[in-house]
Amino acid sequence: MTYLQLLRREPAPLAYGALHFFFSGPGQTFLISLFVPYFLATTQLGRDGFNAIYLAATLGSAFTLPWVGHLLDRWRIRTVSMVVRGANENVQFFRVGI
């Protein structure tokens, strides 16, 4: 199967993957690193404190990948996306409340 045949045959999953790839940029290290000095100045955290928080977030995300992958094997992508979105909103709600 050529790439063009794949694109014609499975446009929705490919578009879904492309959108997730595009919108994951703000969470990647290359973009976060641009704002570290401003974040440190605003929060008055030291580099060690910021690094500890970043480490915890990275490990937390790494440990959730197998769980999300298992869900993708069992459920539809739309359902898993909504579960992950809801979990993210709950985390953001509690983070803002602290």
MODELLER restraints for C-alpha pairs under 7 A, 6 or more apart:
rsr = mdl.restraints
at = mdl.atoms
rsr.add(forms.Gaussian(group=physical.xy_distance, feature=features.Distance(at['CA:25:A'], at['CA:31:A']), mean=6.98, stdev=0.5))
rsr.add(forms.Gaussian(group=physical.xy_distance, feature=features.Distance(at['CA:26:A'], at['CA:32:A']), mean=6.94, stdev=0.5))
rsr.add(forms.Gaussian(group=physical.xy_distance, feature=features.Distance(at['CA:40:A'], at['CA:46:A']), mean=6.57, stdev=0.5))
rsr.add(forms.Gaussian(group=physical.xy_distance, feature=features.Distance(at['CA:71:A'], at['CA:80:A']), mean=6.50, stdev=0.5))
rsr.add(forms.Gaussian(group=physical.xy_distance, feature=features.Distance(at['CA:72:A'], at['CA:80:A']), mean=6.43, stdev=0.5))
